[in-house]
Amino acid sequence: MVVGVVAAFFTFVAIPQVMFTGHGAFASMATSFRACVRNLPALAVMIVLLLITLFAASIAVNLLIVLLTWAIGPQPATFIGQLLLMAALLPVMAGTVLYAWRQMLGDDAALPVAPQADGFEA
């Protein structure tokens, strides 16, 4: 359990740090760990709020699955329910991590402005 928490601290804000600032992976992981340790109470509050949200959304989706089971059967209903749950919760969790990154790392975490492209750019 402790190893899982420490690993989560190393990767929590390291991913947006690498993506948006171009810092190296190991430097970003060290920065993420230090930021998580310094903001432990805020992280605990965030995790509790995410668990409450996950629990409430899970109850709502399970009720929807029960209703859909009568109409289309158990496997398609479960598939649709889980798809809806993940479609709703993954953006919430990703936004939470992005907001935490911007709050924990201060002015260094300002999102870069994308350059103007003259045509299609992949």
Sequence and secondary structure as in RCSB ss.txt:
>XXXX:A:sequence
MVVGVVAAFFTFVAIPQVMFTGHGAFASMATSFRACVRNLPALAVMIVLLLITLFAASIAVNLLIVLLTWAIGPQ
PATFIGQLLLMAALLPVMAGTVLYAWRQMLGDDAALPVAPQADGFEA
>XXXX:A:secstr
 HHHHHHHHHHTTHHHHHHHH   HHHHHHHHHHHHHHTHHHHHHHHHHHHHHHHHHHHHHHHHHHHHHHHH HH
HHHHHHHHHHHHHHHHHHHHHHHHHHHHHSGGGG        SS   
